Amino acid sequence: MKFDNVILTASNARQAKGYGEVLKRIGASLAPRCSAVPDPGGRRVGSLLATVNALKGCNPKRELVLVCHSGGDSKRLPSYAAVGKAFVPVPCEGGARHTLLERIVRNMERLKLPRRGVLVVCGDVAPEFDFSKCTFAPEGVTGVAFRGTPEQGSRHGVYVLDGRRVTGFLQKPSPDAARKAGAIVRGKEFVDTGIMWIGPRTAARMVERYSRFLGARSTASLDLYSDFTADLLAGLAPFEANVAERCDFFHVGSTAELLEKLGRGREWVDACSLPRSMMKLGGRNVVTFMPKEHGPLELAEGECITGVKLVSGGWKYVKYRVEDSFKTDGLWEKFKMGSLMERADRRAMLRLSDEASVSLPLRIDLAGGWSDTPPICNDMGGAVLNAAVTLFGAEPVSARVRRIAAREVRVHSVDLRRHAVIASRSAIYSKKDPHDWCALVKSALAVSKYEFSEGGLDISIKADVPKGSGMGTSSLLGAALLSALAQARGRDASVDAIGAAVLDLEREMGTGGGWQDQFGGLVPGVKLVTSSPGKVQRPRVRRLDAKSEARFAKWLGERGLLYFTGQKRMARNILRGVVDFYRDNPCSVAVDAVRELKKGAHAAFAALERGDFDAFAEAVNGYWRLKKALDPGSTSATVEAVISRLGNMASAALLCGAGGGGFMFIVARSPEMRLKIRRFLEARPIFSGGRFFDFGLKTLPLGGDS
């Protein structure tokens, strides 16, 4: 559920002003109202009073409010100390590098909350758990816990529960203390996630009860998870909690964690106008907020640097090592970081990163394709099983958008080696020529309602994959571009928003198509995507659980093959044939086939959930038979000859996408047969230009298990 109001708390006015500069860029995509609120009086008042102070400017009885606490100094992360830990860029669905705050908000939107009230969360960590299993009482307070070990509980809050009712709340208890309090159940504790739901009437009582501690003469500091929970247990309001079986946390708490999680242990360069080509990095480096005027940069192994633009003019550069903590080693004081933060020109620093880059994987449709295509999905609803995949370990589709001063749009296609300049509104909003290589960019600008009055754009797009691949490339390139445009302009770049925008883009281009391609790449891993009948399609995504997905990824690595036939497919013509056949529906054959397509997608997903790969392979074969029944043009005599020659070496094979050419997905009967198939087709190439591509599942990295 979308929030009406997102409030980020800050420790003082200076920090709140800095947060506000970032929120100007991303706030519109988070909620209709979005603000940063400092603790009153320039002092830290604790999470309880910070919540009360934030709520004084809103009305939880009429709106859904998210309060995100982020009042720390980010000392252990000097690379982002000026903007705050909540704005560290992290990987998200859709291939984007969103801020941690955006990921937190998107996750919390997945909770089934009452329509009015307050949700309180921590601003330095994004919890990941089964959001669908949580329920929240309209009134009182509801927390969220997970089953953790006593060792984990010793570092967090711990609930003591009688069913859902909270009977005690412990702060970082030792295993002995937890055992004495009855907090350990079958060797596990109910560890707090930091998420707390407060009903609207309870929120009003909370403001009334604690506001007196916010006065100018007060020195009180009250904590939400100790003082407030104590009052709840004393009878202030009903207090209960959800319990998730497990929870993962995405958290970047130090430079070493930043490098490992975001830079793959090698390097992390962000928010710099200094080109990467002017940097000579020795490995294990973090470089942030470096301007062009710094000139060539050389760092030894393990060295890091961040720039701080001063309000008075000029830059200060802080050079340190990956291992430095800044919190316990005195470096915060040595570099006078507190003073630097006071004098930082955050608006100028944020202009350095006035661009957005998005890269996406491709998708393999495994079952149910065509049920997502209008008018079929409008009449019957859709159900598609697909997987996001990388080629040779890389995401082959990408888009980069950078703001420029000139009021024009410069377009570069890396793979086509073409360049263009769009300088008129009519070029964007007039009817598109399908033979124009720039039609996709113009359509994306039209769909996103771009105007030259916003300033110019420099756009670069790339699709490092053979044309006519059958892997959803054009839709995913559109998705990457629309996402980058949204981020660079501070608009909504959520998966749902971009997924819907791609449908608009395809209509603008006149190419048509369904919704599975964009959701196949925007959402990582293996998922079942379904929709209900209706004019407006709102696809729902159900991810395969992590254990089943890891099991499938291993099996796919041992048995799966991806072979490019070298044949350019004509998906548009095949799609028209399928739609015409569906409309004619002779003897109800087409409608029955669509029902079977949808049933097959659900069956294939269920087979993967239980690890029944034989049943999965049979579902893939059934999908291929149905595709050929709906349109014989999906295949060709040569394709059928190849599949026939594979014989007992393969347990499943199909052409990806609409068929007619492109990539062929093959499931070998065993790892030995996989090698035999590869050698067979390489030694006896039936297709001109046919070749194998190494591929793997694209999954979204999470934090540590908890």
N, C-alpha and C positions, 0 to 999 in steps of 0.2 A: 504494500500500500504506500502511495506517495505521501510525503510529509508536506504540510502547509507551511511549516516554519522550521528552519534549521538554524540553531544557535551554537556558535563555537565560543567557549569561554576562554579567557586569557587572563594572565596574572596581573597585567597592568595596561594602561592606556597605550603605551608604546607598542607592546606586543599586539594588542587588539588592532591598532592601526595597520601593522604589518600584515596580520591575517586578513584585514579588510581589503588590502590591495590584491591579494590572491583571490578572494571571494568575488571581486569585481569581474574576474576572468571566468570563474567556474560556477558562481552562485546561481545563475539562471538555470543551469542544468540540474541543480540539486532540489530547489523548492521555490515557490513564488516569493517567499520571504527568506532571506539568508543574511546573517549578520554575525559580527564578533563582538562580544560583550566583556569588558574588563572587570576584574574584581574591584569593588569600590574602595576609594581611599588610597589607592596605590599599594595596597598590601594584600598578601595571599590570605584568603578567608576560609579555605578548605572546600572540598567538593560539595558539601551540603549547602553552605551559604552561597557558593558560586551558582548552584542550581536555583536557589531562591532568588538571587539577584537577576538571573537570566529570565526567570518566569515573570518577574514584575513588569516586563515589557510585552507580554503576550497574554492570550486568553485560552487556556487549555480546555475550557468548557465549549469553545467554538471551533477549535482547530487541533490538528495533530502536530505535536511539537517534538522535535528531536534536539536534545541538549547533548553536545559532544564536548567533554572536558579535555582541554589541551593547554593547560597553563604552565607547563614546564619550560625549562630553558634549552632543552635539546643539547645539553653539554656533551654527551657521549657521541653526538652526531654533528660535529662542527661544520660539515659540508652543507647542512641545511638549517643551521642555527638561526640565520636571519629570517627565514620564512616559516620555520616551525616543523616539527616532526609530522604533524598531520598532513603536510603538503609534500612529503617525500613521494616521488613517482613510483608506482608499483604496477606489476602486470595485472591486467584485468581481462575478462571476457571481451571479445571483440578485437583483440590484438593491440589495444591501446595501452599507453602508459598513463593511467589516471593517477590522481593523487590518492594517498592513503585515505583521506577524508571521503573522496568520491566512492572508493571501494567500501568503506564502512557504511555510507548512506545506502548504496545499492544493496548491500547485504541486509540491512535492517528493513528495507522496503519489502523484502521477501517474507517477513514475519506477518502473520495474520493478526493484526492489531485492531482494537476497537477504533472507531472513527474519530474519537475525541480523547485527548489526554496527552501524557508526556512520556517519551522514552529517553532514558539517560544512558549514555555509553562513554567509553574511554576513547580518547582521540589518538592514541599511539598504537592501537592494535585492531586488526580486523578479524573477528571470530568467524569460523566456518563450521557449521554443523547442520543437522537436518532441520531446517527452519519450519518445514511443514508440520512437524510434530508438536510444536509449541502452541499453547493456548493462553489467553490473557483475560483475567477478570475485568469487567468494565470499570469496577471501582477497587479501591485498596491498592496494594503493591504486589507485583508479580516479578520475581527474579528469574534468571536462567542459569542453571548449573550444568555441569557435565560430570560423568563418573570418572574420577581421576585417582591417582595413587596418593597415599599419605605424604610422599615426598613432594608431589606437586602441590598438595594442599598446604604444605608448610610455607609456600611462597605466595599464597593467595588467600582470599576469604573462603570460608567453608560453611555450607548450610548444614543444619541439623533438621531433619524432616520427619514428619509423621504423615505419610502419604505425600500430599502436595503442601500441606500446612507447615510453615516454618516455625520450629520450636526453639531454635537457637542459631546464632550466627557468630562464627569464630574468626578472628583475624590471625592469619599465618600460624595456625596451631602446630605444635610439635606432634608427632604421631601419638605420644603418650597422652597429651592434653586432648587430642581429638578422640582417642579411645575412651577416656574418662567421660567426655561429654556425649558419648553415644553417636559420634559423627562417622564412625567407620562401620560400613555395612558390607559384609562379604568381602572384606579386604579393600574396599573402595570408599572414597569420600565424594561428597557432592560439592565440587569445586566451583566457585563463582566465576562467571565469564565477564563480570562488570556490567552486564545489561540489566537494567531495572525499569519496569513499566510502572507508571504512577497514574491512577485514574484521575479524571478532572476534578472531582470534589475533594479527593485526597490532596491533590496539588494545591488547591485553594487553601485547605487547612494548613498545609505545609508552609505556604507563603505567610499566612497569618501568624503562625506559631513562631517562626524563626526570623522574621523581618527585623525584630528589635535588635538582633545581634549585628545588623548592618549599619548601625548608627556611626556617626563620625567619631564618637568617643569609645566605641567598642573595640576590644582587642581580640575578640573571640575568633577561633578557627574551628569549624565543625565539619566532621567528615560524614559523607553519605553512607559509608559502609560500616561505620561503627556507631556514631551518635544517632543517626536516623534509624538504623536497624534496631538499636536498643529501645528507642521510643516506640517503634512498631511492635516489638515483642512485649512492650509494656501496655499495649492496647490502643495505640494511636489510630491504627487502621488494620484491616485484614491483611495478612502477609502470607504469600504462598510462592512456590517456585516450580518451574519446569525442570526436567532433568533430561539432558541429551546423553545418548550412549557414549559419544565421543565428541571432541571438538579440536579443530586445528586453529592455530592463531598465525596470521601473517603479521610479523612484527620485525621492524628493523631498529634494533636498539643500540648499535655501535657501528663504527666504520667497517670493522671486519665483517659484521653481518650484512651490511650494505653491499660490500664487494662480493660476498659469496652468493647472496640471494639475487641481486640485480645485475652484477657484473660477471657472474659465473667464475668468480675467483681470479679473473684476469684484469679487467679495467672497467671503470664506470665514468663516463663523460656525460655531463648533463648541464643544461642551462648555460651554454657557452656560445658567444658569437665568435670566439677564436676558433678557426677551423681545425678539425682533427688533423688535417695535413700539416699544420704548423706545430703539432705536438710530437715529441719523441719520448715515448713512454717505455720504461724498463720492465713493466709488468707489475701487477697488483697495485694499480694506481687508481685514485679517485680524484676527479677534476670537476669542479662545479663553479659556476658564476664567473667564468673567465672571459674578459672582453677582448676584442680585436686589438685594442691599443696596447695590450701587454706584450705583443710580439711573440716570436718563437719561444716555445716552452719545452724544457727537457727535465724529466724526472727519472731518478734512479729507481730500482726495484723497491716497492713498498712505500714510496713517497707519495704524498697527496697534497693538493692545494685547493683553496677556495678563495674567491675574491669577494670583497665587501665594498660596494660603492658608497661613498660618504655624501651626506646632504650638502656638505660644504664644498664638494668637488673632489675629484681624484679617487683613486682606489687604494685599498689596503689589501695585501695578500697574506694569507695565513698558510704557512707550509708546515706539514706535520707528517707523521707516519701512521700506517694502518693500525698499528698496535696501540697508539696513544689513546687514552680514555678521556682526557680533559676534565673529568669529574673528580678523579682521585689522585692525579699526578701533578696537579698545580698548573697545568698548561692553560686552563681557562683564565686564571689570574695573570700568568706570564704574558699571554697575548692580549690582555686587557679586553677580553671578548665582551664582557658586560658593557663596557664603554662603546665598543664598536657597534654593538646591537642598538645602543641608544642613538648613534649617529648614522645608521644605515639608511640609504635611500632605496627602499625596497621596490618602489615603482620602477626606478631605472634598472635595478637588478632583474626584475621580472621581464622587462622588455628584451633582455638578452635571449630569452627562450620563447620569443614570439612565433613559434612554429610548433607543429605537431606532426609526428610520424606514426604510421600504423602499418604493421605487417600482419598478414593473415595466412593461415594454412589453406590447403584445398580441402575438398570433401569427397568422400566415396559414398555413394548411395548404396546401401546394402539391402534395402527392402522398402516397398511402399511408394516409390517415386511415381509421379504423375497424379497421385491423389492430392498433391499440394497445388495443382494447377487450376486456375479459374477457367471455366465455370465449374469444374468438377468439385473443387473444395467448397465452393459457395453452396452447391447443392447437397453434397454428401459429407463434408468435412474431410480432413486429410489425416494421414498417419504415415510418417516416414522414419526409417531408421538409417542414420548415417554417421560417419566418423570423420573428424578433422585430422588431416594427415600432412606431414612435412615431406618434402622431397630432398633426399641427400642431406637430411638433418636441418634444412632451412625452410622458412616460410616464404614461398615463392611470389606472393602477391603483396605489393606495398604501395603506399602513397605518402607523400610528404607535402605539407602546406605551410608556407612561410609568408607572414605579412610583409609587405613592402610599401614604401611611401608613394611610388608612382601609381596613379589610378588606372591600372591595367592588370590583366591576368596573363602571366607568362606560364606556358605549359610545356613540359618536357616529357616525352615518352622514352624511357631508358631503353626498352627492348626494341622499339620501332626506330629509334634514333631520329625522332621527329621533334620539331619545335614549332610553336605557334604563339602569337600574341592576340589576346581577345581584348578589344578596346571599346566595344560598343554594347549597349544593352540588348539591341536587336539580335546580335550574334548569339546571345545566351537564350533569349526567350522566343525566338522564331522557331518554326518547325525544323526538326532535325533531319539531316541527310544521313541515312544509315551507312553510306559509304565514306562518311567523313571520319577520319581516325580520331578526331577531337570531339566526336559527338557525345561520348560518355562524360567527358569533363564538362561540356556545356550543359548537359542534362543534369548533372550533379549540382552545378551552380544554380540552375533554375529551380530544382526541387528544394534546395536549401535557402531559396529566396535571397540570393546574394545581390547586393547593389554596390556600384562603384563608389558611392558616397562613404562606404565603410573603409575605403582604402584599398590598395592593390594586393594581389596575391601572386606568389611564385609557387607553382604546382609541379610536382614530379611524380610520375606513376611508373610502375614496373610490374610486368607479369612474366616471371622467369619460368615459363612452362610452354610446351608446344601449343600452337593454335588448334582450336577444335579438340580440346583434350577430353571433354566430357566430365570434367572435375569441378564445374561451377565457376570457372575462372572469371568470366565477364561480370557475373553478379558479385563475386567476392572482390573484384577490383573496384566495382562501384561502391561496395560496402566500406572498403578501406578508405576510399576517397571521401565518402560522405562522413565517415567517422573523423578523419583528419580535419575536414572543413569545420565540423561541429566543434571540435576541441580548440582549434586555432581561433574560433570566433566566440568561444565561451557558451556554446549551445549544448543541448542534451545529446550525449553520445552513448546512451545506454543501448544495450543489445536490442531491446524492443523498439526503441526509436529508430535506430539505424535499419533494423530488419524491415520495418514498415516503409521507410524512406526508399529502400532499394526497389520495392514494388512500384513506388511512384516514379522512380528513375527509369525503370524498364518501360513503363507506360509512356513516359516522356520521350524515350528513344524509339518507341514503336516496336520493340522486340517482344514484349510480353514475357510470360514465364511465371513460375510459382514461387513459393517462399522457402523451399528447402535449402537452396544453394547458400543463401546468405546466413541462415541459422546454422547450417552445417559447418561453416568456417568461423563465424563469430563466436560460437560456443564451442569450447575445446572438448576433446574426448569423444566418447560414443554416447549418442542420445537418441531417444524417441521423441519426435516432434509431432504434436497433434493439434488439430483445430476442430472447431464445431462448425456445422453448416451456418451460413450467413453471408451477407454482402461484405461485411467488414471481417476480415480474418485476423484473429489474435492467437498466433501459434503459442502453444505451451511446450516447454522443454523439460524433459525428464532425463537427467544424466544417469548413466550407469554408475553404480557405487564404486568407490576407489579400489576395493579389493577385486571386484569382478573386472574392472577396467584393466588393472595391472595383469590379471590372469589372461585376459584377451590379448593384451599387447604382447605378452610373451608368446602366446600361441600364434599370433599373427606374424611375429618375427621368425618363427620356425616353419610356418606353413604358407604364408601369404606371398604373392608376387604381383607386381604391377608392371604391365607390359604395354608400351606405347605401340599401337599398330602402324603408325605413320599415315593413317587414313584420316583426312579432315572430315569431321562429321557435319551434317547439316541439321542441327537440332531444331532450328526454327521450322523447317519443312515437316520434320517428323512430328513436332508438337502440334502443328496445324492438323495433321492427319489424325492424331489421337483425339483432339478436341472435336473434329468433324465426326469421327466414328462414335464418340460418346454422345454427341447431339442426336445422331441418327439412331443409335442404340438398337440395332436389329435384334429382334427376339430377346431383348434385355441382356444380351451378351456383354455389352460394355459396362453396364451398371453392375452386373454380377462380377465382372473382372475387377472393378474398382473395389468392391467389397472384399474380394480375395486379396487384393494388394494391401489394403489396410490391415486385414486379419494377419497377413504374412509378416507385416512390420511388427505387430505386437508379439507374434510367436517368436520371431528372431530375437527380439529384445529379451523376452522371457528365457529363451535358450541361453543367452549370454549371461543373464543373471545367475542361472544355476550351473553354468560352466559346461553345458551340453553342446559341444562344438559340432557334433555330427548333425544334431537337429538344426543348428545354425546354418551349416552348409546346405542342408536340404531346403531351408527357407530361402537362401540366396538363389539356389537353382529354381525354386518355384517362382521367385520374382522375375528371373530371366524368361521363363516360359510365358508368364503373363504379359511381359513387355512385348514379346514377339506376337502374342495373340492380339494385343491392342493395335499394334502396327508392325507388319512384317518388315518395314523399312528399318526397324531397329537393328537388324542384323544384315548379313550379306553372305553370299556363298563362300567367300574366302574366310570370313569369321567362323562360319559353321565348320569349315574344313579344318581350321586350326583346333577348335574345341574337340572335334571328332578325333584328330590325331593325338590329342592329349590322353584320350581314353581313360584307362584306370589310374593314370598318374595323378589326375585331378579329381577332387570331390565336388568342386563347384567352379563355375566360370561365368562371367558376364561382361558386357561392355558397360562402362560407367556412363551415367547421365542418360540422355535420350537414346544413345546408341548410334549406329551407322558408321562408327569409327571411333577415334580417340583412344583412351586407355582401356585396357582389359584387366579386370581384377580376377586373379586365379587363386584358388585354395588347393594346395597339394595334399595328397593323402598322408604324407609323412614328411619329415625333414629331408629324408633321402630322396623322395620323389620331387621335392622342391628343387633340389640341386639338379636332378635329372631333367626336369622340365626346362630349367634355365639353359642347361647345356644343349638340349634338343633344339630349342628355338633359336639359340645363337648359332648353332652349327647348320641349321636348315631354315634360314629366314624365309618365311612365306610372304611377309609384307615388306615392301620396299621402305627402308627407313625405320623398320621395327626395332625396338631396343627396350631393355629393362631399366626401370628407375628404382633406386633404393628408396623406401618410404617407411614411415613410422607414425604412430599416434601422436598427435599434439595434445598435451595435457597442460593445465594451468598450474604453475607452481604454487604451493601453499607454504605456510610457515611450519614450525615444528609440531609434531604430534603432541597432543595434550590429553 
